[in-house]
Amino acid sequence: MQGTPYERLAALGIQLPPPPPPIANFVTHVQEGNLLYLSGQGPREVNGHLHAGKVGAEISVVEAYAHARLTGINLLAVMHEALGDLGRVKRVVKLLGMVNAVPDFEDHPSVINGCSDLLIEVFGEAGQHARSAVGFGSLPGNITVEIEAIISLQD
């Protein structure tokens, strides 16, 4: 895979939005040593619209995959703001993907793949990560997905 993360984003037709503001009493990220911890982000559009609903009821897996991809774009926006340059990313270490799903929903990994696939497209091998994809009975604002990340930085 060639090019910078920004060149890969451009090739995908993605322009990073401003990072979404926190919705409560927390910060969007904390850097400790060479690790960057990203607070959970949701499927917020540039105009502020948050995608909401229960996956497995009114929201399909295909729609939720797109919401997880959008959440990944928001995570990238926070990374860019925190680091000033996505080229500082050494590796995406871990994702925690939370899906607002009906109780009998079983396809959480397919939903969170929306974010995972994006990170691999942007960072190549360095975007491959450990991950949990789990279901929740509810998420803030009834959003469809929330994803947090741990990122390792270049020395």
C-alpha positions as protocol buffer text, in pm:
chain_id: "A"
residue {
  index: 1
  type: MET
  ca { x: 0 y: 0 z: 0 }
}
residue {
  index: 2
  type: GLN
  ca { x: 150 y: 329 z: -109 }
}
residue {
  index: 3
  type: GLY
  ca { x: 93 y: 690 z: -16 }
}
residue {
  index: 4
  type: THR
  ca { x: 19 y: 873 z: 305 }
}
residue {
  index: 5
  type: PRO
  ca { x: -297 y: 822 z: 509 }
}
residue {
  index: 6
  type: TYR
  ca { x: -422 y: 1154 z: 365 }
}
residue {
  index: 7
  type: GLU
  ca { x: -359 y: 1037 z: 7 }
}
residue {
  index: 8
  type: ARG
  ca { x: -549 y: 715 z: 82 }
}
residue {
  index: 9
  type: LEU
  ca { x: -837 y: 914 z: 234 }
}
residue {
  index: 10
  type: ALA
  ca { x: -847 y: 1134 z: -77 }
}
residue {
  index: 11
  type: ALA
  ca { x: -849 y: 825 z: -301 }
}
residue {
  index: 12
  type: LEU
  ca { x: -1148 y: 699 z: -100 }
}
residue {
  index: 13
  type: GLY
  ca { x: -1322 y: 1034 z: -148 }
}
residue {
  index: 14
  type: ILE
  ca { x: -1311 y: 1110 z: 225 }
}
residue {
  index: 15
  type: GLN
  ca { x: -1249 y: 1456 z: 363 }
}
residue {
  index: 16
  type: LEU
  ca { x: -1201 y: 1460 z: 740 }
}
residue {
  index: 17
  type: PRO
  ca { x: -1467 y: 1661 z: 921 }
}
residue {
  index: 18
  type: PRO
  ca { x: -1400 y: 1869 z: 1231 }
}
residue {
  index: 19
  type: PRO
  ca { x: -1381 y: 1629 z: 1528 }
}
residue {
  index: 20
  type: PRO
  ca { x: -1715 y: 1591 z: 1707 }
}
residue {
  index: 21
  type: PRO
  ca { x: -1724 y: 1762 z: 2048 }
}
residue {
  index: 22
  type: PRO
  ca { x: -1763 y: 1550 z: 2364 }
}
residue {
  index: 23
  type: ILE
  ca { x: -2125 y: 1504 z: 2471 }
}
residue {
  index: 24
  type: ALA
  ca { x: -2050 y: 1491 z: 2845 }
}
residue {
  index: 25
  type: ASN
  ca { x: -1772 y: 1552 z: 3097 }
}
residue {
  index: 26
  type: PHE
  ca { x: -1475 y: 1392 z: 2917 }
}
residue {
  index: 27
  type: VAL
  ca { x: -1211 y: 1473 z: 2656 }
}
residue {
  index: 28
  type: THR
  ca { x: -1194 y: 1324 z: 2307 }
}
residue {
  index: 29
  type: HIS
  ca { x: -849 y: 1176 z: 2361 }
}
residue {
  index: 30
  type: VAL
  ca { x: -565 y: 1124 z: 2607 }
}
residue {
  index: 31
  type: GLN
  ca { x: -206 y: 1060 z: 2510 }
}
residue {
  index: 32
  type: GLU
  ca { x: 3 y: 863 z: 2757 }
}
residue {
  index: 33
  type: GLY
  ca { x: 354 y: 792 z: 2637 }
}
residue {
  index: 34
  type: ASN
  ca { x: 336 y: 651 z: 2285 }
}
residue {
  index: 35
  type: LEU
  ca { x: -30 y: 548 z: 2319 }
}
residue {
  index: 36
  type: LEU
  ca { x: -328 y: 759 z: 2216 }
}
residue {
  index: 37
  type: TYR
  ca { x: -659 y: 663 z: 2376 }
}
residue {
  index: 38
  type: LEU
  ca { x: -963 y: 780 z: 2180 }
}
residue {
  index: 39
  type: SER
  ca { x: -1294 y: 823 z: 2359 }
}
residue {
  index: 40
  type: GLY
  ca { x: -1597 y: 658 z: 2205 }
}
residue {
  index: 41
  type: GLN
  ca { x: -1732 y: 825 z: 1894 }
}
residue {
  index: 42
  type: GLY
  ca { x: -2063 y: 772 z: 1723 }
}
residue {
  index: 43
  type: PRO
  ca { x: -2213 y: 801 z: 1375 }
}
residue {
  index: 44
  type: ARG
  ca { x: -2230 y: 1182 z: 1361 }
}
residue {
  index: 45
  type: GLU
  ca { x: -2265 y: 1348 z: 1022 }
}
residue {
  index: 46
  type: VAL
  ca { x: -2089 y: 1680 z: 952 }
}
residue {
  index: 47
  type: ASN
  ca { x: -2423 y: 1861 z: 998 }
}
residue {
  index: 48
  type: GLY
  ca { x: -2452 y: 1716 z: 1352 }
}
residue {
  index: 49
  type: HIS
  ca { x: -2712 y: 1449 z: 1271 }
}
residue {
  index: 50
  type: LEU
  ca { x: -2660 y: 1132 z: 1475 }
}
residue {
  index: 51
  type: HIS
  ca { x: -2784 y: 803 z: 1331 }
}
residue {
  index: 52
  type: ALA
  ca { x: -3003 y: 636 z: 1589 }
}
residue {
  index: 53
  type: GLY
  ca { x: -3207 y: 319 z: 1625 }
}
residue {
  index: 54
  type: LYS
  ca { x: -3185 y: -47 z: 1709 }
}
residue {
  index: 55
  type: VAL
  ca { x: -2973 y: -268 z: 1485 }
}
residue {
  index: 56
  type: GLY
  ca { x: -3171 y: -578 z: 1400 }
}
residue {
  index: 57
  type: ALA
  ca { x: -3502 y: -389 z: 1419 }
}
residue {
  index: 58
  type: GLU
  ca { x: -3535 y: -64 z: 1221 }
}
residue {
  index: 59
  type: ILE
  ca { x: -3163 y: -53 z: 1128 }
}
residue {
  index: 60
  type: SER
  ca { x: -3015 y: -318 z: 899 }
}
residue {
  index: 61
  type: VAL
  ca { x: -2664 y: -462 z: 918 }
}
residue {
  index: 62
  type: VAL
  ca { x: -2580 y: -281 z: 591 }
}
residue {
  index: 63
  type: GLU
  ca { x: -2693 y: 53 z: 736 }
}
residue {
  index: 64
  type: ALA
  ca { x: -2513 y: -10 z: 1065 }
}
residue {
  index: 65
  type: TYR
  ca { x: -2193 y: -102 z: 875 }
}
residue {
  index: 66
  type: ALA
  ca { x: -2211 y: 242 z: 709 }
}
residue {
  index: 67
  type: HIS
  ca { x: -2266 y: 402 z: 1051 }
}
residue {
  index: 68
  type: ALA
  ca { x: -1957 y: 222 z: 1187 }
}
residue {
  index: 69
  type: ARG
  ca { x: -1757 y: 347 z: 886 }
}
residue {
  index: 70
  type: LEU
  ca { x: -1877 y: 703 z: 956 }
}
residue {
  index: 71
  type: THR
  ca { x: -1775 y: 654 z: 1319 }
}
residue {
  index: 72
  type: GLY
  ca { x: -1431 y: 550 z: 1195 }
}
residue {
  index: 73
  type: ILE
  ca { x: -1408 y: 876 z: 999 }
}
residue {
  index: 74
  type: ASN
  ca { x: -1488 y: 1063 z: 1321 }
}
residue {
  index: 75
  type: LEU
  ca { x: -1217 y: 868 z: 1504 }
}
residue {
  index: 76
  type: LEU
  ca { x: -973 y: 967 z: 1229 }
}
residue {
  index: 77
  type: ALA
  ca { x: -1076 y: 1332 z: 1271 }
}
residue {
  index: 78
  type: VAL
  ca { x: -997 y: 1312 z: 1644 }
}
residue {
  index: 79
  type: MET
  ca { x: -664 y: 1140 z: 1568 }
}
residue {
  index: 80
  type: HIS
  ca { x: -576 y: 1415 z: 1321 }
}
residue {
  index: 81
  type: GLU
  ca { x: -661 y: 1687 z: 1573 }
}
residue {
  index: 82
  type: ALA
  ca { x: -466 y: 1512 z: 1851 }
}
residue {
  index: 83
  type: LEU
  ca { x: -157 y: 1432 z: 1645 }
}
residue {
  index: 84
  type: GLY
  ca { x: -148 y: 1700 z: 1376 }
}
residue {
  index: 85
  type: ASP
  ca { x: -43 y: 1429 z: 1128 }
}
residue {
  index: 86
  type: LEU
  ca { x: -194 y: 1084 z: 1077 }
}
residue {
  index: 87
  type: GLY
  ca { x: 154 y: 979 z: 960 }
}
residue {
  index: 88
  type: ARG
  ca { x: 245 y: 960 z: 1329 }
}
residue {
  index: 89
  type: VAL
  ca { x: 26 y: 651 z: 1369 }
}
residue {
  index: 90
  type: LYS
  ca { x: 244 y: 344 z: 1414 }
}
residue {
  index: 91
  type: ARG
  ca { x: -45 y: 101 z: 1458 }
}
residue {
  index: 92
  type: VAL
  ca { x: -410 y: 79 z: 1544 }
}
residue {
  index: 93
  type: VAL
  ca { x: -382 y: -142 z: 1852 }
}
residue {
  index: 94
  type: LYS
  ca { x: -741 y: -209 z: 1965 }
}
residue {
  index: 95
  type: LEU
  ca { x: -1101 y: -115 z: 1896 }
}
residue {
  index: 96
  type: LEU
  ca { x: -1402 y: -159 z: 2120 }
}
residue {
  index: 97
  type: GLY
  ca { x: -1712 y: -156 z: 1902 }
}
residue {
  index: 98
  type: MET
  ca { x: -2051 y: -127 z: 2070 }
}
residue {
  index: 99
  type: VAL
  ca { x: -2371 y: -197 z: 1878 }
}
residue {
  index: 100
  type: ASN
  ca { x: -2714 y: -78 z: 1995 }
}
residue {
  index: 101
  type: ALA
  ca { x: -2889 y: -402 z: 1906 }
}
residue {
  index: 102
  type: VAL
  ca { x: -3203 y: -597 z: 1978 }
}
residue {
  index: 103
  type: PRO
  ca { x: -3146 y: -879 z: 2231 }
}
residue {
  index: 104
  type: ASP
  ca { x: -3134 y: -1162 z: 1976 }
}
residue {
  index: 105
  type: PHE
  ca { x: -2900 y: -985 z: 1731 }
}
residue {
  index: 106
  type: GLU
  ca { x: -2591 y: -1195 z: 1655 }
}
residue {
  index: 107
  type: ASP
  ca { x: -2394 y: -1016 z: 1381 }
}
residue {
  index: 108
  type: HIS
  ca { x: -2207 y: -747 z: 1578 }
}
residue {
  index: 109
  type: PRO
  ca { x: -1873 y: -822 z: 1404 }
}
residue {
  index: 110
  type: SER
  ca { x: -2020 y: -749 z: 1059 }
}
residue {
  index: 111
  type: VAL
  ca { x: -2138 y: -408 z: 1183 }
}
residue {
  index: 112
  type: ILE
  ca { x: -1806 y: -304 z: 1339 }
}
residue {
  index: 113
  type: ASN
  ca { x: -1624 y: -419 z: 1025 }
}
residue {
  index: 114
  type: GLY
  ca { x: -1736 y: -83 z: 883 }
}
residue {
  index: 115
  type: CYS
  ca { x: -1478 y: 88 z: 1103 }
}
residue {
  index: 116
  type: SER
  ca { x: -1217 y: -189 z: 1085 }
}
residue {
  index: 117
  type: ASP
  ca { x: -1225 y: -201 z: 705 }
}
residue {
  index: 118
  type: LEU
  ca { x: -1180 y: 178 z: 687 }
}
residue {
  index: 119
  type: LEU
  ca { x: -880 y: 178 z: 922 }
}
residue {
  index: 120
  type: ILE
  ca { x: -711 y: -94 z: 717 }
}
residue {
  index: 121
  type: GLU
  ca { x: -782 y: 101 z: 396 }
}
residue {
  index: 122
  type: VAL
  ca { x: -624 y: 414 z: 548 }
}
residue {
  index: 123
  type: PHE
  ca { x: -330 y: 263 z: 739 }
}
residue {
  index: 124
  type: GLY
  ca { x: -269 y: -66 z: 555 }
}
residue {
  index: 125
  type: GLU
  ca { x: -109 y: -336 z: 769 }
}
residue {
  index: 126
  type: ALA
  ca { x: -71 y: -84 z: 1054 }
}
residue {
  index: 127
  type: GLY
  ca { x: -451 y: -58 z: 1059 }
}
residue {
  index: 128
  type: GLN
  ca { x: -496 y: -425 z: 1150 }
}
residue {
  index: 129
  type: HIS
  ca { x: -598 y: -440 z: 1515 }
}
residue {
  index: 130
  type: ALA
  ca { x: -732 y: -643 z: 1802 }
}
residue {
  index: 131
  type: ARG
  ca { x: -1103 y: -582 z: 1856 }
}
residue {
  index: 132
  type: SER
  ca { x: -1416 y: -651 z: 2052 }
}
residue {
  index: 133
  type: ALA
  ca { x: -1758 y: -611 z: 1889 }
}
residue {
  index: 134
  type: VAL
  ca { x: -2038 y: -636 z: 2142 }
}
residue {
  index: 135
  type: GLY
  ca { x: -2408 y: -563 z: 2176 }
}
residue {
  index: 136
  type: PHE
  ca { x: -2559 y: -315 z: 2419 }
}
residue {
  index: 137
  type: GLY
  ca { x: -2918 y: -265 z: 2529 }
}
residue {
  index: 138
  type: SER
  ca { x: -2882 y: 108 z: 2466 }
}
residue {
  index: 139
  type: LEU
  ca { x: -2624 y: 371 z: 2377 }
}
residue {
  index: 140
  type: PRO
  ca { x: -2626 y: 749 z: 2443 }
}
residue {
  index: 141
  type: GLY
  ca { x: -2889 y: 924 z: 2234 }
}
residue {
  index: 142
  type: ASN
  ca { x: -2999 y: 583 z: 2104 }
}
residue {
  index: 143
  type: ILE
  ca { x: -2710 y: 595 z: 1851 }
}
residue {
  index: 144
  type: THR
  ca { x: -2660 y: 279 z: 1648 }
}
residue {
  index: 145
  type: VAL
  ca { x: -2288 y: 231 z: 1721 }
}
residue {
  index: 146
  type: GLU
  ca { x: -2012 y: 370 z: 1940 }
}
residue {
  index: 147
  type: ILE
  ca { x: -1646 y: 286 z: 1888 }
}
residue {
  index: 148
  type: GLU
  ca { x: -1335 y: 370 z: 2091 }
}
residue {
  index: 149
  type: ALA
  ca { x: -972 y: 304 z: 1996 }
}
residue {
  index: 150
  type: ILE
  ca { x: -619 y: 270 z: 2125 }
}
residue {
  index: 151
  type: ILE
  ca { x: -346 y: 389 z: 1885 }
}
residue {
  index: 152
  type: SER
  ca { x: 31 y: 336 z: 1906 }
}
residue {
  index: 153
  type: LEU
  ca { x: 244 y: 630 z: 1791 }
}
residue {
  index: 154
  type: GLN
  ca { x: 577 y: 653 z: 1616 }
}
residue {
  index: 155
  type: ASP
  ca { x: 865 y: 723 z: 1857 }
}
